[in-house]
Amino acid sequence: MTVPQPDVETSAIRKIVWRLVPFLGLMFFINFLDRTAIGFAGPNGMTRDLGLSAAQFGFAAGIFFFGYILLEIPSNLALHKFGARRWLARIMVSWGIVSLLFTFVQDATQLYWLRFLLGIAEAGFFPGAILFLSLWVPARHRAKVLAVFYVAQPLTTVIGAPLASLLIDMNGLFGLAGWRVMFAGVSIPAIIVGIVAYFYLPDTPNDAKWLTPAERDWLNEELAREDRSKSSGGHISGQALRDGRVWTLSLIYFGFIYGLYALGFFLPTIIGGFEAQFGTKFTVMQRGLVTAIPYLPAAVALILWSRDASRRGVRPWHIGLPAILGAMSIPLALTMQSPTATIAVITLTACAIFSALPNFWSFPARFLTGAGAAAGIALINTMGNVAGFAAPYITGAVKDWTGGYVVPMAIVGGFMALSAVLSFIALPRLRAPSAEAGGHSRI
């Protein structure tokens, strides 16, 4: 194989990072904000206006994932067939339209149906974005590039929580309750960005006019070489779905996403409970700012941890150690005796979850390619979405049953402990392509 000139490799990766990743990150930001907007609406008037119990609120938050799971794998296969530009644009526009309808919801039944339809509309977005990046980024650069993309998720709360609070504070605008204004405000950007995506995103490196011929040739050759080095069968969707490695990764991901959504949907509610627990009073905006606190350090930890993983080559302990920290910290948070200490421990949990996730997604691409990658990545994300339903529903139901969040958060810790054990046992068997080991990205 001809060794490329370093400047060709460096310039190609740098262009991908600057041309594609920020736009995909913006799409991810809007995606995560739309699906978690219910977490901001709940304690700020929605549960009162719609007469929801904690279990009903948890079910409404979680039923989103039924629709998502139903179409997850077919949607990702469609993206592989029709191209990212068309399919990601279609997903964004359709979920924006459904999300806008939350502005007018009148009762729990309507809320359940809209959350279910939102899941159908959004199905395939996240695994599609991961698949899209895997088709553009060689293995040795993937951990760092995925980290740049993934940082949009914690920033959704850093920026999104105050933004949602600002919209909620517009109570009475157009005669709407504040939480209804918030739903309208976070929905419209999805429609706009979805239309832009159709014209902006190239499907393959050959469609990218901003790559030079030398950069395009190097990228195509490098990605083709990696595909040839992967295990046979990894390119066939049916075999990928029966692959034990895919199911093991699915279980690891389940634990992380269980923690992520238990935290994301109920943290605003837990903070709202500080008034009864500690006598602390917050305005709506202050509550949004406090909710955002754990996620800014999480974004920093994500970047630093992923840089270390990129420098050393992603190792199983890059996944397992954060899982251990999350397993210990999330139930510990509720034993703290002040709001400051509680938020500090929750910050450790957020840092743990977000540090692991972008590095985790470098593992499926080690043995999956083509339609097999589309199906396998979708299956892994489907298991995460099972956790996305289970976490808010079980958390809400157990909270109603026990009267507090200590037992629900202990369950969260148990699932993250399972992820830690599987990370150290199973991930060492997934060998990286030779190009990734010891790789160092200069971007």
Contacts in CASP RR format, 6 or more apart in sequence:
PFRMAT RR
TARGET T0000
AUTHOR 0000-0000-0000
METHOD contacts of the structure
MODEL  1
MTVPQPDVETSAIRKIVWRLVPFLGLMFFINFLDRTAIGFAGPNGMTRDL
GLSAAQFGFAAGIFFFGYILLEIPSNLALHKFGARRWLARIMVSWGIVSL
LFTFVQDATQLYWLRFLLGIAEAGFFPGAILFLSLWVPARHRAKVLAVFY
VAQPLTTVIGAPLASLLIDMNGLFGLAGWRVMFAGVSIPAIIVGIVAYFY
LPDTPNDAKWLTPAERDWLNEELAREDRSKSSGGHISGQALRDGRVWTLS
LIYFGFIYGLYALGFFLPTIIGGFEAQFGTKFTVMQRGLVTAIPYLPAAV
ALILWSRDASRRGVRPWHIGLPAILGAMSIPLALTMQSPTATIAVITLTA
CAIFSALPNFWSFPARFLTGAGAAAGIALINTMGNVAGFAAPYITGAVKD
WTGGYVVPMAIVGGFMALSAVLSFIALPRLRAPSAEAGGHSRI
1 221 0 8 1.000
1 225 0 8 1.000
2 221 0 8 1.000
4 218 0 8 1.000
4 222 0 8 1.000
5 214 0 8 1.000
6 442 0 8 1.000
8 212 0 8 1.000
8 214 0 8 1.000
8 215 0 8 1.000
8 218 0 8 1.000
9 218 0 8 1.000
10 442 0 8 1.000
10 443 0 8 1.000
11 212 0 8 1.000
11 215 0 8 1.000
12 211 0 8 1.000
12 215 0 8 1.000
12 216 0 8 1.000
12 218 0 8 1.000
12 219 0 8 1.000
13 137 0 8 1.000
13 138 0 8 1.000
13 141 0 8 1.000
13 145 0 8 1.000
13 441 0 8 1.000
13 442 0 8 1.000
13 443 0 8 1.000
14 443 0 8 1.000
15 208 0 8 1.000
15 210 0 8 1.000
15 211 0 8 1.000
15 215 0 8 1.000
16 136 0 8 1.000
16 137 0 8 1.000
16 145 0 8 1.000
17 145 0 8 1.000
17 148 0 8 1.000
17 443 0 8 1.000
19 208 0 8 1.000
19 210 0 8 1.000
20 133 0 8 1.000
20 136 0 8 1.000
20 201 0 8 1.000
21 133 0 8 1.000
21 145 0 8 1.000
21 148 0 8 1.000
21 149 0 8 1.000
23 197 0 8 1.000
23 200 0 8 1.000
23 201 0 8 1.000
24 129 0 8 1.000
24 132 0 8 1.000
24 133 0 8 1.000
24 149 0 8 1.000
25 149 0 8 1.000
25 152 0 8 1.000
26 152 0 8 1.000
26 193 0 8 1.000
27 88 0 8 1.000
27 92 0 8 1.000
27 125 0 8 1.000
27 129 0 8 1.000
27 193 0 8 1.000
27 194 0 8 1.000
27 197 0 8 1.000
28 126 0 8 1.000
28 129 0 8 1.000
28 149 0 8 1.000
28 150 0 8 1.000
28 152 0 8 1.000
28 153 0 8 1.000
28 156 0 8 1.000
29 152 0 8 1.000
29 153 0 8 1.000
29 155 0 8 1.000
29 156 0 8 1.000
29 159 0 8 1.000
30 92 0 8 1.000
30 186 0 8 1.000
30 189 0 8 1.000
30 190 0 8 1.000
30 193 0 8 1.000
31 92 0 8 1.000
31 95 0 8 1.000
31 122 0 8 1.000
31 125 0 8 1.000
31 126 0 8 1.000
31 190 0 8 1.000
32 152 0 8 1.000
32 153 0 8 1.000
32 156 0 8 1.000
33 156 0 8 1.000
33 160 0 8 1.000
33 163 0 8 1.000
33 164 0 8 1.000
33 186 0 8 1.000
34 95 0 8 1.000
34 96 0 8 1.000
34 99 0 8 1.000
34 118 0 8 1.000
34 122 0 8 1.000
34 186 0 8 1.000
34 187 0 8 1.000
34 190 0 8 1.000
35 64 0 8 1.000
35 118 0 8 1.000
35 119 0 8 1.000
35 122 0 8 1.000
36 156 0 8 1.000
36 157 0 8 1.000
36 264 0 8 1.000
36 265 0 8 1.000
37 99 0 8 1.000
37 102 0 8 1.000
37 164 0 8 1.000
37 182 0 8 1.000
37 183 0 8 1.000
37 186 0 8 1.000
38 46 0 8 1.000
38 57 0 8 1.000
38 60 0 8 1.000
38 61 0 8 1.000
38 102 0 8 1.000
38 115 0 8 1.000
38 265 0 8 1.000
39 61 0 8 1.000
39 264 0 8 1.000
39 265 0 8 1.000
39 266 0 8 1.000
39 268 0 8 1.000
39 269 0 8 1.000
40 161 0 8 1.000
40 164 0 8 1.000
40 165 0 8 1.000
40 168 0 8 1.000
40 179 0 8 1.000
40 182 0 8 1.000
40 268 0 8 1.000
40 288 0 8 1.000
40 291 0 8 1.000
41 164 0 8 1.000
41 168 0 8 1.000
41 179 0 8 1.000
41 182 0 8 1.000
41 183 0 8 1.000
42 52 0 8 1.000
42 57 0 8 1.000
42 179 0 8 1.000
42 268 0 8 1.000
42 269 0 8 1.000
43 268 0 8 1.000
43 269 0 8 1.000
43 272 0 8 1.000
43 287 0 8 1.000
44 165 0 8 1.000
44 168 0 8 1.000
44 178 0 8 1.000
44 179 0 8 1.000
44 182 0 8 1.000
44 268 0 8 1.000
44 284 0 8 1.000
44 287 0 8 1.000
45 177 0 8 1.000
45 178 0 8 1.000
45 179 0 8 1.000
46 52 0 8 1.000
46 179 0 8 1.000
47 57 0 8 1.000
49 177 0 8 1.000
49 179 0 8 1.000
50 105 0 8 1.000
50 106 0 8 1.000
50 107 0 8 1.000
50 108 0 8 1.000
50 111 0 8 1.000
51 108 0 8 1.000
52 60 0 8 1.000
52 108 0 8 1.000
52 111 0 8 1.000
53 400 0 8 1.000
54 269 0 8 1.000
54 396 0 8 1.000
54 397 0 8 1.000
54 399 0 8 1.000
54 400 0 8 1.000
55 393 0 8 1.000
55 396 0 8 1.000
55 397 0 8 1.000
55 400 0 8 1.000
56 108 0 8 1.000
57 392 0 8 1.000
57 396 0 8 1.000
58 265 0 8 1.000
58 392 0 8 1.000
58 393 0 8 1.000
58 395 0 8 1.000
58 396 0 8 1.000
58 397 0 8 1.000
59 112 0 8 1.000
59 392 0 8 1.000
59 393 0 8 1.000
60 108 0 8 1.000
60 111 0 8 1.000
60 112 0 8 1.000
60 115 0 8 1.000
61 115 0 8 1.000
61 261 0 8 1.000
61 265 0 8 1.000
61 392 0 8 1.000
61 393 0 8 1.000
62 115 0 8 1.000
62 261 0 8 1.000
62 388 0 8 1.000
62 389 0 8 1.000
62 391 0 8 1.000
62 392 0 8 1.000
62 393 0 8 1.000
63 112 0 8 1.000
63 115 0 8 1.000
63 116 0 8 1.000
63 389 0 8 1.000
64 115 0 8 1.000
64 116 0 8 1.000
64 118 0 8 1.000
64 119 0 8 1.000
64 122 0 8 1.000
64 388 0 8 1.000
64 389 0 8 1.000
65 119 0 8 1.000
65 385 0 8 1.000
65 386 0 8 1.000
65 388 0 8 1.000
65 389 0 8 1.000
66 116 0 8 1.000
66 119 0 8 1.000
66 389 0 8 1.000
67 116 0 8 1.000
67 117 0 8 1.000
67 119 0 8 1.000
67 120 0 8 1.000
67 123 0 8 1.000
68 119 0 8 1.000
68 120 0 8 1.000
68 122 0 8 1.000
68 123 0 8 1.000
68 124 0 8 1.000
68 382 0 8 1.000
68 385 0 8 1.000
69 123 0 8 1.000
69 382 0 8 1.000
69 385 0 8 1.000
69 386 0 8 1.000
69 389 0 8 1.000
70 120 0 8 1.000
70 123 0 8 1.000
71 120 0 8 1.000
71 123 0 8 1.000
71 124 0 8 1.000
72 123 0 8 1.000
72 124 0 8 1.000
72 127 0 8 1.000
72 378 0 8 1.000
72 379 0 8 1.000
72 381 0 8 1.000
72 382 0 8 1.000
72 385 0 8 1.000
73 241 0 8 1.000
73 375 0 8 1.000
73 376 0 8 1.000
73 378 0 8 1.000
73 379 0 8 1.000
73 382 0 8 1.000
74 123 0 8 1.000
75 87 0 8 1.000
75 91 0 8 1.000
75 123 0 8 1.000
75 124 0 8 1.000
75 128 0 8 1.000
75 378 0 8 1.000
76 124 0 8 1.000
76 127 0 8 1.000
76 128 0 8 1.000
76 131 0 8 1.000
76 374 0 8 1.000
76 375 0 8 1.000
76 377 0 8 1.000
76 378 0 8 1.000
77 237 0 8 1.000
77 371 0 8 1.000
77 374 0 8 1.000
77 375 0 8 1.000
77 378 0 8 1.000
78 87 0 8 1.000
79 87 0 8 1.000
79 88 0 8 1.000
79 124 0 8 1.000
79 128 0 8 1.000
79 131 0 8 1.000
79 132 0 8 1.000
79 374 0 8 1.000
80 131 0 8 1.000
80 370 0 8 1.000
80 371 0 8 1.000
80 374 0 8 1.000
83 203 0 8 1.000
84 128 0 8 1.000
84 131 0 8 1.000
84 132 0 8 1.000
84 135 0 8 1.000
84 201 0 8 1.000
84 203 0 8 1.000
85 197 0 8 1.000
85 198 0 8 1.000
85 200 0 8 1.000
85 201 0 8 1.000
85 202 0 8 1.000
85 203 0 8 1.000
86 198 0 8 1.000
87 128 0 8 1.000
88 125 0 8 1.000
88 128 0 8 1.000
88 129 0 8 1.000
88 132 0 8 1.000
88 194 0 8 1.000
88 197 0 8 1.000
88 201 0 8 1.000
89 194 0 8 1.000
89 195 0 8 1.000
89 197 0 8 1.000
89 198 0 8 1.000
89 201 0 8 1.000
91 121 0 8 1.000
91 122 0 8 1.000
91 123 0 8 1.000
91 124 0 8 1.000
91 125 0 8 1.000
92 125 0 8 1.000
92 190 0 8 1.000
92 191 0 8 1.000
92 193 0 8 1.000
92 194 0 8 1.000
92 197 0 8 1.000
93 190 0 8 1.000
93 191 0 8 1.000
93 194 0 8 1.000
93 195 0 8 1.000
94 121 0 8 1.000
95 118 0 8 1.000
95 119 0 8 1.000
95 121 0 8 1.000
95 122 0 8 1.000
95 125 0 8 1.000
95 190 0 8 1.000
96 121 0 8 1.000
96 187 0 8 1.000
96 188 0 8 1.000
96 190 0 8 1.000
96 191 0 8 1.000
97 121 0 8 1.000
97 187 0 8 1.000
97 191 0 8 1.000
98 114 0 8 1.000
98 117 0 8 1.000
98 118 0 8 1.000
98 121 0 8 1.000
99 118 0 8 1.000
99 183 0 8 1.000
99 186 0 8 1.000
99 187 0 8 1.000
99 190 0 8 1.000
100 183 0 8 1.000
100 184 0 8 1.000
100 187 0 8 1.000
100 188 0 8 1.000
100 191 0 8 1.000
101 114 0 8 1.000
102 111 0 8 1.000
102 114 0 8 1.000
102 180 0 8 1.000
102 183 0 8 1.000
102 187 0 8 1.000
103 176 0 8 1.000
103 180 0 8 1.000
103 181 0 8 1.000
103 183 0 8 1.000
103 184 0 8 1.000
103 187 0 8 1.000
104 180 0 8 1.000
105 111 0 8 1.000
105 114 0 8 1.000
124 378 0 8 1.000
124 381 0 8 1.000
126 381 0 8 1.000
127 374 0 8 1.000
127 377 0 8 1.000
127 378 0 8 1.000
127 380 0 8 1.000
127 381 0 8 1.000
128 374 0 8 1.000
128 377 0 8 1.000
128 378 0 8 1.000
129 149 0 8 1.000
130 146 0 8 1.000
130 361 0 8 1.000
130 377 0 8 1.000
130 381 0 8 1.000
131 373 0 8 1.000
131 374 0 8 1.000
131 377 0 8 1.000
132 201 0 8 1.000
133 142 0 8 1.000
133 145 0 8 1.000
133 146 0 8 1.000
133 149 0 8 1.000
134 142 0 8 1.000
134 365 0 8 1.000
134 373 0 8 1.000
134 377 0 8 1.000
135 204 0 8 1.000
135 223 0 8 1.000
136 205 0 8 1.000
136 219 0 8 1.000
136 223 0 8 1.000
137 145 0 8 1.000
137 146 0 8 1.000
138 219 0 8 1.000
138 222 0 8 1.000
138 223 0 8 1.000
138 226 0 8 1.000
138 435 0 8 1.000
139 226 0 8 1.000
139 362 0 8 1.000
139 365 0 8 1.000
139 366 0 8 1.000
139 432 0 8 1.000
139 433 0 8 1.000
139 435 0 8 1.000
139 436 0 8 1.000
140 310 0 8 1.000
140 313 0 8 1.000
140 435 0 8 1.000
140 436 0 8 1.000
140 438 0 8 1.000
140 439 0 8 1.000
140 440 0 8 1.000
140 441 0 8 1.000
141 310 0 8 1.000
141 441 0 8 1.000
141 443 0 8 1.000
142 362 0 8 1.000
142 365 0 8 1.000
142 436 0 8 1.000
143 306 0 8 1.000
143 309 0 8 1.000
143 310 0 8 1.000
143 313 0 8 1.000
143 314 0 8 1.000
143 358 0 8 1.000
143 359 0 8 1.000
143 362 0 8 1.000
144 306 0 8 1.000
144 307 0 8 1.000
144 310 0 8 1.000
144 441 0 8 1.000
144 443 0 8 1.000
145 441 0 8 1.000
145 443 0 8 1.000
146 306 0 8 1.000
146 358 0 8 1.000
146 359 0 8 1.000
146 361 0 8 1.000
146 362 0 8 1.000
147 302 0 8 1.000
147 303 0 8 1.000
147 305 0 8 1.000
147 306 0 8 1.000
147 307 0 8 1.000
147 310 0 8 1.000
147 358 0 8 1.000
147 359 0 8 1.000
148 303 0 8 1.000
149 358 0 8 1.000
150 302 0 8 1.000
150 306 0 8 1.000
150 354 0 8 1.000
150 357 0 8 1.000
150 358 0 8 1.000
150 361 0 8 1.000
151 299 0 8 1.000
151 302 0 8 1.000
151 303 0 8 1.000
153 354 0 8 1.000
153 357 0 8 1.000
154 295 0 8 1.000
154 296 0 8 1.000
154 298 0 8 1.000
154 299 0 8 1.000
154 302 0 8 1.000
154 350 0 8 1.000
154 354 0 8 1.000
155 295 0 8 1.000
155 299 0 8 1.000
156 295 0 8 1.000
157 264 0 8 1.000
157 291 0 8 1.000
157 292 0 8 1.000
157 294 0 8 1.000
157 295 0 8 1.000
158 292 0 8 1.000
158 295 0 8 1.000
158 296 0 8 1.000
158 299 0 8 1.000
159 292 0 8 1.000
160 292 0 8 1.000
161 268 0 8 1.000
161 288 0 8 1.000
161 289 0 8 1.000
161 291 0 8 1.000
161 292 0 8 1.000
161 295 0 8 1.000
162 285 0 8 1.000
162 288 0 8 1.000
162 289 0 8 1.000
162 292 0 8 1.000
163 186 0 8 1.000
164 182 0 8 1.000
164 186 0 8 1.000
164 288 0 8 1.000
165 284 0 8 1.000
165 285 0 8 1.000
165 287 0 8 1.000
165 288 0 8 1.000
165 289 0 8 1.000
166 285 0 8 1.000
167 178 0 8 1.000
167 181 0 8 1.000
167 182 0 8 1.000
167 185 0 8 1.000
167 186 0 8 1.000
168 178 0 8 1.000
168 179 0 8 1.000
168 181 0 8 1.000
168 182 0 8 1.000
168 284 0 8 1.000
169 178 0 8 1.000
169 284 0 8 1.000
169 285 0 8 1.000
170 178 0 8 1.000
170 181 0 8 1.000
171 177 0 8 1.000
171 178 0 8 1.000
171 181 0 8 1.000
172 178 0 8 1.000
172 181 0 8 1.000
173 181 0 8 1.000
174 181 0 8 1.000
176 184 0 8 1.000
202 208 0 8 1.000
202 209 0 8 1.000
205 211 0 8 1.000
205 216 0 8 1.000
205 219 0 8 1.000
205 220 0 8 1.000
205 223 0 8 1.000
206 216 0 8 1.000
206 220 0 8 1.000
208 216 0 8 1.000
211 219 0 8 1.000
222 435 0 8 1.000
225 435 0 8 1.000
226 369 0 8 1.000
226 433 0 8 1.000
226 435 0 8 1.000
227 235 0 8 1.000
227 369 0 8 1.000
227 370 0 8 1.000
229 433 0 8 1.000
229 434 0 8 1.000
230 366 0 8 1.000
230 367 0 8 1.000
230 368 0 8 1.000
230 369 0 8 1.000
230 433 0 8 1.000
231 367 0 8 1.000
233 239 0 8 1.000
233 240 0 8 1.000
233 372 0 8 1.000
234 240 0 8 1.000
234 243 0 8 1.000
234 367 0 8 1.000
234 368 0 8 1.000
234 369 0 8 1.000
234 370 0 8 1.000
234 372 0 8 1.000
234 373 0 8 1.000
235 368 0 8 1.000
235 369 0 8 1.000
235 370 0 8 1.000
235 371 0 8 1.000
235 372 0 8 1.000
235 373 0 8 1.000
236 371 0 8 1.000
236 372 0 8 1.000
237 371 0 8 1.000
237 372 0 8 1.000
237 374 0 8 1.000
237 375 0 8 1.000
237 376 0 8 1.000
238 372 0 8 1.000
238 375 0 8 1.000
239 372 0 8 1.000
240 246 0 8 1.000
240 368 0 8 1.000
240 371 0 8 1.000
240 372 0 8 1.000
240 373 0 8 1.000
240 375 0 8 1.000
240 376 0 8 1.000
240 379 0 8 1.000
241 375 0 8 1.000
241 376 0 8 1.000
241 379 0 8 1.000
243 367 0 8 1.000
243 376 0 8 1.000
245 367 0 8 1.000
245 426 0 8 1.000
245 429 0 8 1.000
245 430 0 8 1.000
246 364 0 8 1.000
246 368 0 8 1.000
246 376 0 8 1.000
246 379 0 8 1.000
246 380 0 8 1.000
247 379 0 8 1.000
248 422 0 8 1.000
248 426 0 8 1.000
249 360 0 8 1.000
249 363 0 8 1.000
249 364 0 8 1.000
249 380 0 8 1.000
249 426 0 8 1.000
250 379 0 8 1.000
250 380 0 8 1.000
250 382 0 8 1.000
250 383 0 8 1.000
250 384 0 8 1.000
251 383 0 8 1.000
251 418 0 8 1.000
251 419 0 8 1.000
251 422 0 8 1.000
252 319 0 8 1.000
252 323 0 8 1.000
252 360 0 8 1.000
252 419 0 8 1.000
252 422 0 8 1.000
252 423 0 8 1.000
252 426 0 8 1.000
252 427 0 8 1.000
253 360 0 8 1.000
253 380 0 8 1.000
253 381 0 8 1.000
253 383 0 8 1.000
253 384 0 8 1.000
253 387 0 8 1.000
253 419 0 8 1.000
254 383 0 8 1.000
254 384 0 8 1.000
254 386 0 8 1.000
254 387 0 8 1.000
254 415 0 8 1.000
254 419 0 8 1.000
255 323 0 8 1.000
255 384 0 8 1.000
255 387 0 8 1.000
255 415 0 8 1.000
255 416 0 8 1.000
255 418 0 8 1.000
255 419 0 8 1.000
256 323 0 8 1.000
256 353 0 8 1.000
256 356 0 8 1.000
256 357 0 8 1.000
256 360 0 8 1.000
256 416 0 8 1.000
256 419 0 8 1.000
257 383 0 8 1.000
257 384 0 8 1.000
257 385 0 8 1.000
257 387 0 8 1.000
257 388 0 8 1.000
257 391 0 8 1.000
258 384 0 8 1.000
258 387 0 8 1.000
258 388 0 8 1.000
258 390 0 8 1.000
258 391 0 8 1.000
258 412 0 8 1.000
258 415 0 8 1.000
258 416 0 8 1.000
259 326 0 8 1.000
259 330 0 8 1.000
259 349 0 8 1.000
259 353 0 8 1.000
259 387 0 8 1.000
259 391 0 8 1.000
259 412 0 8 1.000
259 413 0 8 1.000
259 415 0 8 1.000
259 416 0 8 1.000
260 353 0 8 1.000
260 357 0 8 1.000
260 391 0 8 1.000
261 387 0 8 1.000
261 388 0 8 1.000
261 391 0 8 1.000
261 392 0 8 1.000
262 330 0 8 1.000
262 391 0 8 1.000
262 392 0 8 1.000
262 395 0 8 1.000
262 408 0 8 1.000
262 409 0 8 1.000
262 412 0 8 1.000
263 330 0 8 1.000
263 346 0 8 1.000
263 349 0 8 1.000
263 350 0 8 1.000
263 353 0 8 1.000
263 412 0 8 1.000
265 391 0 8 1.000
265 392 0 8 1.000
265 395 0 8 1.000
266 392 0 8 1.000
266 395 0 8 1.000
266 396 0 8 1.000
266 399 0 8 1.000
266 405 0 8 1.000
266 408 0 8 1.000
267 291 0 8 1.000
267 294 0 8 1.000
267 346 0 8 1.000
268 287 0 8 1.000
268 288 0 8 1.000
268 291 0 8 1.000
270 334 0 8 1.000
270 342 0 8 1.000
270 405 0 8 1.000
271 282 0 8 1.000
271 287 0 8 1.000
271 288 0 8 1.000
271 290 0 8 1.000
271 291 0 8 1.000
271 339 0 8 1.000
272 282 0 8 1.000
272 287 0 8 1.000
274 280 0 8 1.000
274 282 0 8 1.000
274 339 0 8 1.000
274 342 0 8 1.000
275 281 0 8 1.000
275 282 0 8 1.000
278 338 0 8 1.000
278 339 0 8 1.000
280 339 0 8 1.000
282 290 0 8 1.000
290 339 0 8 1.000
290 343 0 8 1.000
293 343 0 8 1.000
293 347 0 8 1.000
294 343 0 8 1.000
294 346 0 8 1.000
294 347 0 8 1.000
294 349 0 8 1.000
294 350 0 8 1.000
294 351 0 8 1.000
295 350 0 8 1.000
295 354 0 8 1.000
297 347 0 8 1.000
297 350 0 8 1.000
297 351 0 8 1.000
298 347 0 8 1.000
298 350 0 8 1.000
298 351 0 8 1.000
298 353 0 8 1.000
298 354 0 8 1.000
298 355 0 8 1.000
299 354 0 8 1.000
301 351 0 8 1.000
301 354 0 8 1.000
301 355 0 8 1.000
302 351 0 8 1.000
302 354 0 8 1.000
302 355 0 8 1.000
302 357 0 8 1.000
302 358 0 8 1.000
305 318 0 8 1.000
305 322 0 8 1.000
305 355 0 8 1.000
305 356 0 8 1.000
305 359 0 8 1.000
306 355 0 8 1.000
306 358 0 8 1.000
306 359 0 8 1.000
308 318 0 8 1.000
309 315 0 8 1.000
309 318 0 8 1.000
309 359 0 8 1.000
309 362 0 8 1.000
310 439 0 8 1.000
310 440 0 8 1.000
310 441 0 8 1.000
311 438 0 8 1.000
311 439 0 8 1.000
311 440 0 8 1.000
312 438 0 8 1.000
313 432 0 8 1.000
313 436 0 8 1.000
313 437 0 8 1.000
313 438 0 8 1.000
313 439 0 8 1.000
314 359 0 8 1.000
314 362 0 8 1.000
314 363 0 8 1.000
314 432 0 8 1.000
314 436 0 8 1.000
316 423 0 8 1.000
316 424 0 8 1.000
316 427 0 8 1.000
316 428 0 8 1.000
317 423 0 8 1.000
317 424 0 8 1.000
318 355 0 8 1.000
318 356 0 8 1.000
318 359 0 8 1.000
319 356 0 8 1.000
319 359 0 8 1.000
319 360 0 8 1.000
319 363 0 8 1.000
319 419 0 8 1.000
319 423 0 8 1.000
319 427 0 8 1.000
320 356 0 8 1.000
320 419 0 8 1.000
320 420 0 8 1.000
320 423 0 8 1.000
320 424 0 8 1.000
320 427 0 8 1.000
321 420 0 8 1.000
322 351 0 8 1.000
322 352 0 8 1.000
322 353 0 8 1.000
322 355 0 8 1.000
322 356 0 8 1.000
323 352 0 8 1.000
323 356 0 8 1.000
323 416 0 8 1.000
323 417 0 8 1.000
323 419 0 8 1.000
323 420 0 8 1.000
323 423 0 8 1.000
324 417 0 8 1.000
324 420 0 8 1.000
325 348 0 8 1.000
325 349 0 8 1.000
325 351 0 8 1.000
325 352 0 8 1.000
326 348 0 8 1.000
326 349 0 8 1.000
326 352 0 8 1.000
326 353 0 8 1.000
326 413 0 8 1.000
326 416 0 8 1.000
327 413 0 8 1.000
327 414 0 8 1.000
327 416 0 8 1.000
327 417 0 8 1.000
327 419 0 8 1.000
327 420 0 8 1.000
328 413 0 8 1.000
329 345 0 8 1.000
329 346 0 8 1.000
329 348 0 8 1.000
329 349 0 8 1.000
329 352 0 8 1.000
330 346 0 8 1.000
330 349 0 8 1.000
330 409 0 8 1.000
330 412 0 8 1.000
330 413 0 8 1.000
330 416 0 8 1.000
331 406 0 8 1.000
331 409 0 8 1.000
331 410 0 8 1.000
331 412 0 8 1.000
331 413 0 8 1.000
332 345 0 8 1.000
333 342 0 8 1.000
333 345 0 8 1.000
333 346 0 8 1.000
333 349 0 8 1.000
333 409 0 8 1.000
334 342 0 8 1.000
334 405 0 8 1.000
334 406 0 8 1.000
334 409 0 8 1.000
335 406 0 8 1.000
336 342 0 8 1.000
336 344 0 8 1.000
336 345 0 8 1.000
352 416 0 8 1.000
362 432 0 8 1.000
362 436 0 8 1.000
363 427 0 8 1.000
363 430 0 8 1.000
364 373 0 8 1.000
364 376 0 8 1.000
364 377 0 8 1.000
364 380 0 8 1.000
365 373 0 8 1.000
366 430 0 8 1.000
366 431 0 8 1.000
366 432 0 8 1.000
366 433 0 8 1.000
366 436 0 8 1.000
367 430 0 8 1.000
368 376 0 8 1.000
368 377 0 8 1.000
387 415 0 8 1.000
391 412 0 8 1.000
394 408 0 8 1.000
394 411 0 8 1.000
395 405 0 8 1.000
395 408 0 8 1.000
395 409 0 8 1.000
395 411 0 8 1.000
395 412 0 8 1.000
396 408 0 8 1.000
398 407 0 8 1.000
398 408 0 8 1.000
398 411 0 8 1.000
399 405 0 8 1.000
399 408 0 8 1.000
402 408 0 8 1.000
END
